[in-house]
Amino acid sequence: MMDKAKILLIDDDPKLSRLIKEYLEPLGYSVDGAETGKVGLEKVQNDDFDAVILDVMLPEMNGFEVLKEVRKVSTVPILMLTALGDESDRIVGLELGADDYLPKTFSTRELLARLRSVIRRSSITKEKVINDDAEIVVKELIVKPQTRSVSLNGESLLLTPIEFDLLYALACAKDRILSRDHLLDEIAGRNYEVFDRSIDVHISSLRRKLGDNPKKPKFIKTVRAAGYMLVDNFEE
């Protein structure tokens, strides 16, 4: 684990915040807190954190609003806390760029496992060196593995680490189908249960950023009962 990884906890429940802080800090984490969405957003914008734990239900700005604003400027790993593990909350969070979710009935061990995973994945993203630094070009889309950057029609796209990993995997296999299990292996890096629809939600978010229509795909095609492919020479 990283030494003194900086965590921002955005939650208005003082009892839960104290429990998380008292659990994580002896394990080598530095935990800063914010009780409202606006304060949490300001802290993300003005400081560097290794991960953010973000509650959905917050005063002033809810967690989804905070997440949406953060994703305009940062790819910091975000672990969402959802009431009773509501599936609709999980889907919305993933669509807006959350890296993972945790129901508020979580155990401290599960919190630690998921937090370690999102931080580890982000660390690998920042430090990974790809030997093949050649750009991958698909029509107007350019994927640059060395800088982990993507441009479309000459304009840079801000992708989360998960979205980049998905797009890079699809680009490397362009015009070939990748199964959901294969794509889960590309983004997961974790040994606990993965939300069944997470791949579909991340693909949906990626499509929106690419301006792609799933009914008439220019880039990402869904292959029923098989998976996804990045199409270079596909025509209906």
Secondary structure in CASP SS format (residue, H / E / C, confidence):
PFRMAT SS
TARGET T0000
AUTHOR 0000-0000-0000
METHOD secondary structure of the structure
MODEL  1
M C 1.00
M C 1.00
D C 1.00
K C 1.00
A E 1.00
K E 1.00
I E 1.00
L E 1.00
L E 1.00
I E 1.00
D C 1.00
D C 1.00
D C 1.00
P H 1.00
K H 1.00
L H 1.00
S H 1.00
R H 1.00
L H 1.00
I H 1.00
K H 1.00
E H 1.00
Y H 1.00
L H 1.00
E H 1.00
P H 1.00
L H 1.00
G C 1.00
Y E 1.00
S E 1.00
V E 1.00
D E 1.00
G E 1.00
A E 1.00
E C 1.00
T C 1.00
G H 1.00
K H 1.00
V H 1.00
G H 1.00
L H 1.00
E H 1.00
K H 1.00
V H 1.00
Q H 1.00
N H 1.00
D C 1.00
D C 1.00
F C 1.00
D C 1.00
A E 1.00
V E 1.00
I E 1.00
L E 1.00
D E 1.00
V C 1.00
M C 1.00
L C 1.00
P C 1.00
E C 1.00
M C 1.00
N C 1.00
G H 1.00
F H 1.00
E H 1.00
V H 1.00
L H 1.00
K H 1.00
E H 1.00
V H 1.00
R C 1.00
K C 1.00
V C 1.00
S C 1.00
T C 1.00
V C 1.00
P C 1.00
I E 1.00
L E 1.00
M E 1.00
L E 1.00
T E 1.00
A H 1.00
L H 1.00
G H 1.00
D C 1.00
E H 1.00
S H 1.00
D H 1.00
R H 1.00
I H 1.00
V H 1.00
G H 1.00
L H 1.00
E H 1.00
L H 1.00
G C 1.00
A C 1.00
D C 1.00
D E 1.00
Y E 1.00
L E 1.00
P E 1.00
K C 1.00
T C 1.00
F C 1.00
S C 1.00
T H 1.00
R H 1.00
E H 1.00
L H 1.00
L H 1.00
A H 1.00
R H 1.00
L H 1.00
R H 1.00
S H 1.00
V H 1.00
I H 1.00
R H 1.00
R H 1.00
S H 1.00
S H 1.00
I H 1.00
T H 1.00
K H 1.00
E H 1.00
K C 1.00
V C 1.00
I C 1.00
N C 1.00
D C 1.00
D C 1.00
A C 1.00
E C 1.00
I E 1.00
V E 1.00
V E 1.00
K C 1.00
E C 1.00
L E 1.00
I E 1.00
V E 1.00
K E 1.00
P C 1.00
Q C 1.00
T C 1.00
R C 1.00
S E 1.00
V E 1.00
S E 1.00
L E 1.00
N C 1.00
G C 1.00
E E 1.00
S E 1.00
L E 1.00
L C 1.00
L C 1.00
T C 1.00
P H 1.00
I H 1.00
E H 1.00
F H 1.00
D H 1.00
L H 1.00
L H 1.00
Y H 1.00
A H 1.00
L H 1.00
A H 1.00
C H 1.00
A C 1.00
K C 1.00
D C 1.00
R C 1.00
I C 1.00
L E 1.00
S C 1.00
R H 1.00
D H 1.00
H H 1.00
L H 1.00
L H 1.00
D H 1.00
E H 1.00
I H 1.00
A C 1.00
G C 1.00
R C 1.00
N C 1.00
Y C 1.00
E C 1.00
V C 1.00
F C 1.00
D C 1.00
R C 1.00
S H 1.00
I H 1.00
D H 1.00
V H 1.00
H H 1.00
I H 1.00
S H 1.00
S H 1.00
L H 1.00
R H 1.00
R H 1.00
K H 1.00
L H 1.00
G C 1.00
D C 1.00
N E 1.00
P C 1.00
K C 1.00
K E 1.00
P C 1.00
K C 1.00
F C 1.00
I E 1.00
K E 1.00
T E 1.00
V E 1.00
R C 1.00
A C 1.00
A C 1.00
G E 1.00
Y E 1.00
M E 1.00
L E 1.00
V C 1.00
D C 1.00
N C 1.00
F C 1.00
E C 1.00
E C 1.00
END
